[in-house]
């Protein structure tokens, strides 16, 4: 499978880059945000709706698909694209994050990781090689190496050993990779420690992957640490390879990443928040269940022209949410994803026009509520 | 609001009629099936999807909308059509069925009915007049009188008194009705007793409503009793008024109703079954969770050209159902509603061509599983 990345334009006043990716399933501009399609569906919406929203790439979770329905089933049915009716690029993660956050009784060895399925308790053993094979069977366009996702905080010695293991696993992944496979990204770990992060980055860069992900973030660390890690790492990464900040994040976090040279982002935030009735708007976050919206005829965001904002009032969306209607999740998801995609297009435009710093300042003052840590889980 | 019904064609070999209804929100042919939009949404699907499926009329539940978000709220927001973004006809029921099946601590008097909300336990009192006013505020195209929905079985004396009360309430409803209101249907009750059913029908017909509903069915009575009741009542109803068999039903029940001269049907069956993974197909009912579909590449129904069947395999639909994904409810609902709407169009065509009896025989032998009573609830 082909993969080509090119930096089209660098921002004069920050580390931001405007890039373009070409794959067998189409091209897209970066910085880009990938909605998460955990179990083979971006929850509640169809492929046609994702396209109408402007989504160009989705993420599939290898851990979930491996467990259910099973990658071999998906392979026999023609691969993930055909199975889920999505003909644009798909990035699959390696399962590392889920094994270390969802699975039970995990046991890590040099060879790989043993864990119990969170669904039925069945026992599984995954190696770096097997994770490459699984992603090959799924047929994703961008795949990731198996990594150990360090919790925060982790002691130095454990972090050191774990980072070395993730590097070794990356080496084995590269060896397993075949020419016809999709492109492969390494994952830089190293916990909260500068020397480990730098060593991880430098060693992985020498191995010459097609892209570099920064892992072990969004695991409860302070925001300032995330920014420091980005500042330590990105100068060490090759200019001509895409950089992927995994699991990030809020619009503000995305801007912070873009300014430091990040190209790819993914996060469940817009979709999960949508299902929890938390909506992103040009005037800040809106909790749709609030009584003040009971008879509010306005759309969620008067500056938005998504399907939801074109046809439905805040009053109706509040009603759907309180009545626990499925349509609530759908309409809210459409709006939040549209907000994110529009936001990424604005970022791309700002980089093209050398005004990302201004854009960031304006956005931060327009959206004070983005700075609040009020992310519901569910 | 205007309402016009016309019988275009009567079947030569059964009581079936092909009709046409015209309302301020558009026209539709009968026999017609109305999907149920309980709380202001046909669960999981949008208006655009309903239109693509071919749905021409939906039903709204007065009881639910009265309790949440409240008819007055909907009225202030421009009425039900605008609130829910549906510009085709809406039929609202009277709430009678829900008060007698869902609400708690109901107490009936000559004046009306007192009940506790199933949502928050709040106390409510509804009269026939108030139910007309509520539907006026909602702005539905077809409205129903408040009735007492008799459980099955009910003793003769209680049924007699209750039927008399429903008739008296119908009289009061007619008095409350204003010229600008939508058309009003009476509801024929009478339980399992022929004389009560006939008296109910004859008395209500004399009052000259714009249509006649047959109530108190689909409450657990044997199928043979439902057919008997239809055979007792329909000869007493005026030819030029629509007849509505409330809460019915399976494709087979619909055919049985059509043959006996029924024009309108509504039921939660296609939508509720969809959410429970039970799909209607030209080869009978399919329970999508079955292991036999795990790697089945075929659409649910190879003769179906709905959105779901055009793009998704049984294997994917099974996966979505087992993974408890919202998209499962959506795709299944689209398919089941499409099946019902296509079925109604085939019925209309068969009546037009005087071959409904043949159509019924062929359908019954093609779909043995339709005769099974295997309707999951949920």
Interface residues (C-beta under 8 A of the other chain):
Chain A: X39 X40 X41 X43 X44 X45 X46 X47 X68 X69 X73 X76 X77 X78 X83 X84 X85 X294 X295 X297 X311 X312 X313 X315 X316 X318 X319 X320 X322 X323 X325 X326 X327 X329 X330
Chain B: X39 X40 X41 X43 X44 X45 X46 X47 X68 X69 X73 X76 X77 X78 X83 X84 X85 X294 X295 X297 X311 X312 X313 X315 X316 X318 X319 X320 X322 X323 X325 X326 X327 X329 X330
